[in-house]
Amino acid sequence: MNTYTIKTKLSAFVILFFITLSISAQIDRSKQPKAGPAPKITLEEPGEFELKNGLKVLVVENHKLPRVSYSLRIDNNPIFEGEIAGVTSVLGAMLGNGTTSIPKDAFNEEIDFLGASLNIGFGNGYASSLSKYSERILELMADAVINPLLTEEEFEAEKTKLIENLKNSDKNPDAIAGRVGSALSFGKEHPYGEFTTIETINNITFDNVKAYYQQYMNPTNAYLVVIGDVDFRTIEKQVKKYFKNWETGASVSSTIPKPAESLPVPQINFIDVPGATQSNISVTNNVSLKMNDPDYFSALIADEILGGGGEGYLFLNLREKHGYTYGSYSSLGANRYGMGRFSTTAKVRNAVTDSAVVETLKEIKRINNEPVDAEVLRNVKAKYTGNFVMALERPQTIANYALNIKLNNLPKDFYETYLQKVNDVTIADVQAAAKKYMRPENARVIVVGNGSEVLENLEKVGLPIRYYDKYADLTEKPEYEIEMPADMNANKVLNAYIDAIGGKVNLDKVNSVYITAEAELQPGVVINLEMKKTIKNQSLQQISVMGQTQKQVLDGNVGYSLAQGQRKDMTEDEVKVAQVESSPFPEVNYLNGGVTLEKIEKIDGENAYKIKVDEKTSLYYSVETGLKIKEVEASEMGQSATFYSNYKDVSGIKFPFKISQTMGPRTIDFIVKEIKVNEGVTDADFE
């Protein structure tokens, strides 16, 4: 049986396509406002009333546009879901899909007909419409909250979706870093540290979902914020009319456990992701910071100076000075429970992982030990002033501030004096806040990456290293030394591959290949891919989505790309690369030399030979089957990986029917729909 591995070279092509789509949405944020005295802030107070069932309503009238929005917030304490972690996600996905009196399709059709939007989730909801339809959309929102259509069919469907999402993110370094970082920082038995697994989803029953709705979708601690072209008295009558039947449930009170203790000494926590093309680095420690703390504003300013953007210490060092990453930032979490985290983030090349850790810790120590420059402090204050004043132009800001004051037990003049408090922060205040909340002496350095490429140098940083799996369980140091036969070389791997797919004689019978595939970018948005290749240095790759099309064409010694009607001819060097990749079987070309066998690596638990094609491209072939299972490509846009799987027979030749393309934190799965061998391709396709 012949086997054929598609040589797609999708990496840069797909990424460039999405950059082209989004380029018009780029915003220039390079200009900062100049520092000045804090302006006097006078905030309009929203109208307020409360229903007998406990629902509290805030109303902000704004008649500039004939639109109204409704935001619902149910103020539950953090919930520990335990063995049924994910139950709130399943319930949230089921809400807003009809009511007990209106079927799902009719419910959604009416919202579309009104030109409105309505979304209900666990503990929250949002609706908006033209003001002439505002009462009806409020009625639909209330009906969806009070009388949700919860069916076992929808329950099973949402569980299946959640399981698929977990499977898709199982190898995603971003998802792993977020999950393990929270679990190690807070502990798995803490609401902020637990996470959803396939096992916990399978534990969830339909009765669990209904019980959680009854217990936690409660008006007693709910807030409804109404903004827009409304009259206070009218909206008061309407809300009472439609929400009066929302029954008060049993009082919900939960004790929030203390998070895990901070580390007594700095430590690296390493999570191995074999084959990862970059490392995710986070330096973190737990903090107890509330918005009503005296040093809250000092902490905000310190965090902005360290890692708030392009002028932050981290960005200027890791990006501008060293070029390790496209960006490095920090965040300092404040909440009313005093349970937050300080953390930095960066995604860096494997080769500089250890250096990036050293430089990150260096900048945290710098803001601890060195007084901030006065000009830097002035610029940050100016940025806060500009952002704050701009936010006041949005009517929802008034409501958000009023709700924040209630939820966080803030003084009534908290936002009226906000800018004054920002301007009152001194150089000494910044340093004191940094010492208190950004603690390198207690730092947990979380590194998610390819241990076979980064651990040797990471061990030289000088910090103790503990090893965890992707579910935050302590494990042993990975073993990477996989013995390779002494006489093995690149040509033997390539010949084994060619033999496995039927031998060169059979490959020579193929003159052209035509492939179509598609991938779901998001629900309802499908990417269509078309590829054509011949043995005459001809290739076509075309991607289309949402009416936008981009293609890349090679015809012998000339080639071009076409995007949004703009043609760009290939350079001589680009043509040479495209010629090699245009072959239906580029491995045959690699036999002519120039490629190197480096080692055997584990790829998703499978031993694979790693062949280096050039400085940018590496290929991985299964030791057991000989099939190509992965390709890694570096470009100006970063590293990306392509995975090949699900081989099926077509005309006596096997093709991978699933091609998974990583683009930063995302993985897009292209599913092959049709393959034609020696048909469906003409010279006209490459004009």
N, C-alpha and C positions, 0 to 999 in steps of 0.2 A: 504494500500500500504506500503510495507516494505521500509525502507531507510537504507542505509549503508554508513558510512563515512570511506574513506580510511585512514588508519594510515600509512603514508609513511615514517616518520622519514628521510626525504630526506636531512635535513639541513647539517649536518656534512658530509654526504656521498657525496653530490653534490659538496660542497666546496672543500673537499679533492680531488675529481677527478680533478678539475681544477688546484689545487696546483700541483698535480702529473704531469699534462700536461705541466705546465710552469716551473717546477723546473730546467730543463736543461737550461733555459734562464736566470737564476739568475746570477748576476754579483757581484763580491766582490768589494765594494767601500770603504772598511774600511781603506785602506792605503791612507794617505794624503801626498802630496809632501812637502818636507822641504822648509822652507822659505829661500829666497836668494835674491840677487840683481836682479833688473828687467833686463831681457835680452833686447838687442837692437832689435827692430822690424823693418824690412824693408818689406813693402807689395808691391807686384806686382800690377800695375794698370791694370784693365781690359780694353780691347779695347772698344771704344764707337762710335756709330753713331746714327743719328736720321732720320726718314722718314719724308716726307713732311706733312703727316697727324698728326705728333706729336709723334708717337711711338718712344720711346727711347730704344736703345738696348745696353746691356753690354755683352761683350764676354770674357770669360776666357778659353784660350787654355790649355788643359791638355791631353797629348798623352800617359799616362801610361796605360790606358785601352781603348779598342775600343768602347766606349760608349759616348753618348751625351744626355744632358738633357736640357729642355726648361722650364723656369718658367715665367709665365705672372702675372703681378701685375697691377691692375688698381687703381690708387691712388685717390679714392673718399673720400670726407669728410664723417664723420659719417652721416647716413641717418635716419631721423625720419619717420617711415612708418605709424604711426597713426592708423587709423581705419582699415587699411589693413596690419597690422603688420604680417609678415610672407611672404610677397610677394617676397622678395629677396631670401628667402629659397626655395620657390616653383620654382622661375626662375632658381636658381642655380642648383636645382635637374633636371630640364628639359634640361639644357645645356650639351653638350657632348654626346648626344644620337642621333647621326646622323646629317646630313646636308640636305639642300634643294635639293642636287643632289645625296646624298647617304643615302639610308634607314638605320634605326637604326641597324637592324640585320647585314646588310652587313658591316656597319661601324665598329661595334664591332668585327665582324669576321676577318676583315683585320688587326685590331690592334693585335688580338690574334695570327694571322698567322705570323705577324712580330716579335712576342715575345716582343712587346712593351707595354707601358702603356700610357694612355692619359685620363686626367680628366679635365673637365672645370666646374667652378663654377661661382657664381656671383662675378665679380671683380677679378677673379683669374683663373689660369690654370696651368697644369703641364703635360709634356710629356717626355718620355725617351725611348731610343732604342739603338740598336747597331749602330755604326757610319755608317755602310754600308746602313742602312735604314733611316738615319737621315733626309734626304731631304723629303722623303715620309711622315714621321711622322710629320715634320714641316708643310707640305702641308695640312695634315689632321687636324692639330691643328688650322691652320689659317682658314680653311674652317668651322670648328666647331664654331670658335669665330665669324666669319664674316657672315656666312650663317647658323645659327642654325636651326634645324628642330623643330619648336615650333608648336605643335598640341593641339587641345582641348582635345583629348583623353589622351595624356600624362599629360596635365594640371590637369584634373580631377583625374587621378591616383596619381599624386604627392600630391595633396591636401588631398586625402584620407589617404595616408601614413603618412603625417604630423599630421593629426588629430589622427590617431592611436598612433603615437609616443607620442603625448601630453596626451592621455588617459592613456598610460602605465606609464608615469612619473608623473601623477597627484598626486599620493600618495608618491612619492619618496622624502624623506627628503632632499637629495642633490639637486634635481631639485628645490624644494621649496626654499631652502636656497639661491641658486644662483639667482633665480628670484626675491625674496623679498628683498634680500640684495642690488641688483643693483637698484631696484625701489625706495627703501627708501633712498639710498645714493645719487642718481642722480635726482630722481623724474621721474614719469611716462611719463612726457612730454619731456623727454630728450632722445636722441638716445641711450645712454648707460643705460637708466632706463626702457624703454618700453619693453614689452615682448609679445610674440605670445599667443593667446588664440584660442579656437575653434571658437568663434564668429568672431574674426578678420580674420581667415582663410576663413570662409564662406563668408566674405565680398569681398574677392578677386575675380576679374573677369579675364577672359582670356585677355581682353583688357588692364587691369592693368599690367599684365606680359609683354605684348608686349611693352607697353609704358615705363616700367622700363628698358627693354633691350635697347630701342632706346636712352633713356636719360643717362643711366649710363655705358653702355658697350662702352666706348668712347676711341679712341686711343690718344686723345689729352693729357691725363694725364696717359698714360699707359707705363709700362716698361717691356721689354722682356730680361730675363737673359739667356744666352747660355753658357753652361759649358761642356767641354769634348774634345773629339778627333775631333776637327774642325779646319779649316783654316779661319782666320778672313775675308779675301777678299771673299772667297767662301760663307761664311755664310752671309756676307753683301748682296751679290747678291741674295741669296735665300730668305732672309727675305724681301727684297724689292720686289721681284717677287710675293711672296705669301700674303704679308700684305699690299701692296700698295692700294688695293681696299677697305680697311677698312675705311669707310667714317667717317669724323669728324662730330660729332653731335653738338647739341646746347651746348653752354658753361654751365657747371654745377657749380653753386655756391650756397652754403647753409650757413646760419648763424647758428652756433652751440650755443644753449642757455646755459646759465650758469647752472651748476648743483645745486641741492638743497644745502642750507646752512648747514654747520656742526652744530651739536648739541651744545647748549651753556653749557650744563652740561652732564655728562655721564648718559646713560639711557639704560635699557634693552628693547629690542623689541622682544616679544614672539609670536611665531606662533605655534599653537596647532596642533599636528598630533596624534590623538588618536591611541593608540596601538603601537606607535613607540618604537623600542627596544633600541634606543640610541638617544642622543641629538647631533645635529650639532651646534657647537658654533663658531661664528665669531665675533671678536672685530675689528671694522673698523672705519675709518674716512677719509674724502676726503682730497686729497693733490693736490698741483700744482707743479709738478716736470717734467722738461724736460731734455733730454740728454745733452743739451748744457748749463745747469745751472752749476754754479761754484761748488756747493756742491753735484753734481750728484754722484760722486764716494764715497763721504762720506756717502751718503744715501744708496748706494749699500752695502757698508761694514756693516753699522749699521743693515740693514735688514738681511744680512747673519748671523751676530752674534746673532740676536734675534731668527730667525726661519728658517735658511737656510738648516738645515739638522740635522743629528744625534748629532752634537756637539752644536746645538743652545740652547739658554736659555730655550725656550719653550719645546723642546724635552727632554732635560735633567731633567726638572722639571716634566712635566705632564706624560711623559713616564717612564723615568728611575727612578726618585725619588718616584713618587706616583702610577704609574701603572694605570693611568686613561684612557689611550688611546694607540693605536698603533703608533701614531705619531701626532705631532703638529708643524705647520709651519707658516711662515709669508710671505707676498709678498708686494712689494711697487711698484705701477704702475707708470711708467713714459711714457708720450707721448707728441707729439709736440703741442698738444692743451692745455697742462697744466691741464688736467682733468683726474685725476687718483684716486686710493684708496690705502690706507694702510689697510691691513687686516690680521688677523690671522685665522687659521682654526684648528679645532679638532673635532673628533667624540668620545664621551665619554659615559660610562654607565649611565643610568638614575640616579642611586643612587649617583653619584658624580658630577652631572651637576653643582650644586652651587659651589662646591669646585674648579672645573675646571675653572669656571669664575673668581673666586677670584685669583687663581694662575696665570692665564693668565694676568690679570691686574697687578698683582704683578711684573711679569717679564717685562712688558712694562714700568712700573714705574722704575724698576731697571736700564734698559738701559738709561732711561732719567736722573736718579739722581746719578748713580754710574759710575765712569770712568771704561772703559773696561780694563781687565787685558792685559798687554803687550803681553804675550804669546798667548792669544786668538787672538789678533789682528794680530800677526805674522802668525799664522796658517791660518787665513782666507785669508790673502794676498797670502800666498803660494798656497792655493786652487785656487784662482782666476788666479794666474800665470800659474799653471798647466793646468787648463781648457782652458785658452786662447791659450797657446802654442799648446795644442793638437788640438784645433779647426783649427789652421793654417795649419794643415796637410791635411785638406779637401779642395779641390779646390772651392767648393761652398762658403766657408767662405770669400774668396776674393771678390766675387760678392756680397754677402750679406752685407759686410761692405761698399762696394762702394755705394750700393743702400741705405743703412741706412744713409750715409753721405748726400745724396741728399734729402731723404725724411724728415730728421730731422734737416736740415740746420746746419750740424756739420762742424767744421774746417776740412780741408783736411787731417791734421795729427792726427785726433782724435784717430784712432786705432794704429798708429805708436807710439803715446805717452800714450796709454791706460795703460800699466803696470806701467809706471813711475807715472802716476796720482794715480793709486791704491796704490803704495808704498809710495806716499807722504801723504796719509791720516794719521792723527795723532789721538791719544786718544781723544783729545779735539774736533777734527772734528767729530768723531763718536758721541760723546755726543750731540754736537750742532745739528747734523742732526736728531738724535733721538728726541730731544725736538721739532724740527720744524715739523717733519713729522709723528711721532708716538705719538699721543696726548691723553693720558688717560683722560684728563680733558674734551675732546670732544668725548669720545668713544661712539659709538653705538654698544651695545652688542646684537647681533642677535642670538637668541636661537630658534631652531626648534626641537620640541620634544613632548613627551607625558606629557601634563600638569598635568594629574591626579597623576603622579608619581614624577614630578620634581618641580612643582610650589611652593609647601609649603616651601621647603628649599630655592628655588630661591628668594623668597620674603625676606628671612633673610639676603641676601647679602647687602641690604641697599640701592640699587639703585632704582629709580622709574621705574615702568614697564608699558609699553604700549602694547596693544594686537592687533595683525593684523591677518587677514586671509591669506590663501595661495596665494592670489592675491594682497597682500600688501595694503589692505583696512583696515582702523582702525575699530576695533570691540570691543565688551565688553569682560570682563574676562569670560572665560568658567566656566560653572557650572558642577561640577563633582559628587556632592553628589546625587546619585540615590538610592532612598529608596528600601531596599530589605526586603521581608517578614521576620518577626522575626523568624519564624520556618523553614526557608529554610536552607538546608545544602547540602553538596557535593553529598550524596547518592540520595537525591531527584532530583538533577539536572541530575545525571547519569541515574537514573531510568526513568526520564522523557524522556531522550534521547533514552533509550532502548525501552520504550513504543512507542515513535514516529517512530522508525524504524521497528516496527512490533512485539515487545515483545521478551522475551528470548526464548520462544518456537520456534518461527520462526528462530531466530538466530542459535539455536542448529541444525537446518537442514543443515546449511552450513558447509561443510567439507574443502573446499578449494576455493581460489579466484585467478584468473589469470588476470593480467592487463597489457596492453601495452599503452604507451603514447609517445608523442614526443613534443619537443620544439625547436623553432628557436633561436639559439644563436646569429646569425647575418645572413644577407641575404645569403642564400645558404648553411649555416652550421646548420645542424639539430642534436639535441641530441635525441637519442632513449632510452627510459626507459622501462624496463621489471620488473614486480614484481609478485612473487608467494608466497602465504601464506596458511598454513594449520592449523588445530586445534591440531596438534601433535608437536608443538614447532618447526615448520619448516618454513623457509622464505628464499627467494632469491630476491636480488635487483641487477640489472645489468644496467649499463649506458654505452653507446657507442657513440662516436663522432669522425669523421675524422680518422677512423681506429683504434682508441684507445678504449680499453674496461676495465672497472673496475667493480668488483662485490663483494657482501657481502653475505655470506651464513651461515645459521644456520640449524643444523640438530640435534634436541634434546638437548643434553648437550654439543655439540661441535660446533664451528663455526670458520670461517676464512674470511679474505678479500684477494682479488687478484687484483694487479695492476701492469701493465707492466711486467707480468710474475712472479712477486714476491709475494709469499704467506706469510700472517701473521696470525697466529692463535689468536683467541680471548682469552682474559684472563677470569678467572672465573667470575669476576664482569661484564665484557662486555657480557658474555653469559647470565647472569641473566637479564640484561637490555634487551637484544635482545629477550629473551623468552617472556617477557611481551609484547613487541612490535610485536612479530610474530603472535599473535592472530589476526584473521580477525576482531575481535571486542574487542579491549583491554579495552574498558570501562567496560566490564563484570568483568575483573580482578580488575579494580579499586574499584569495590564495596566491595572488601575484606578489604578496609581500606588503610590509608596512604596518601590519598589526602585530600585537604582542599579547601572549598569554601571561597574565599577572598572577592569578591565584585561584583557589576555590573558595567561594563564599556561600553562606546560607541565605537563600532567598525564600522567605516564607516557609522555613523549615526544610527546604530542598537544597541539596548541594548543587552548586552551579559553577562552571568555569567562567571566569571573568576575562574577557578579551578587550584590550584597549585598542580602539581603531585609530584615534588621534587624541589630541589634548582635550577635545570636547565630548567625545563619544565613547561609551563602553557598552559592550554587549555581554549578556549572560546566557549560557547554554546549560541545560540540565545535564548533570553527569549521568543520570540514569537513562533518560530518553533521548538525549541529543538535541531536543527541541529548544529553540530560543524562547526564553520565558520573560526576559526583561531587557530594556534598553534605557540607558541614562544619557542625557544630552545637556550640555552646558551652553548657555547663550548669554547675551547681554541682559536678558530679562530674568536670568537666574537658571537654576538647574531644574530639569523636569525628568520624569520617568514614565516609561510606557511598559505596561505589562500585557503579555499575550497568554490567552487561555481558551478553554472550551473549543478544542479542535474538532472539526466535522469534515466528513468526506464530501468532496464535490468533484465529479468526473475522475475519480481515482486519485485525487490529490487532496490532502488534508489542509484545511485552512483554520486559523484561529478565528472563531466567531465572536470573541469578546476581546476588545482592545481598550484597556483602561489607561487613561492619560491623566497624570497628575499635573495640576497647574496651581502652584503655591499650596494653600491649604485644601484645595478642592481636588476631587478625583471625578473625572467624567468617563463614564463607561459607554463606549461605542459598541453597539450590537450590530453585527453584520447581517444585512437583509438578503443580499443576493451576490453571487460570484459567478462570473462567466470566464471560461478559459478559451482563448483563441476565437472569441466572438464578441461583438458589441463594441469594437474599437476600430477606428479608421484614422488615417492621417489627418483628416479634417478636424479631428478632436484637438489637435495640438497647434492649430494655427493661431 
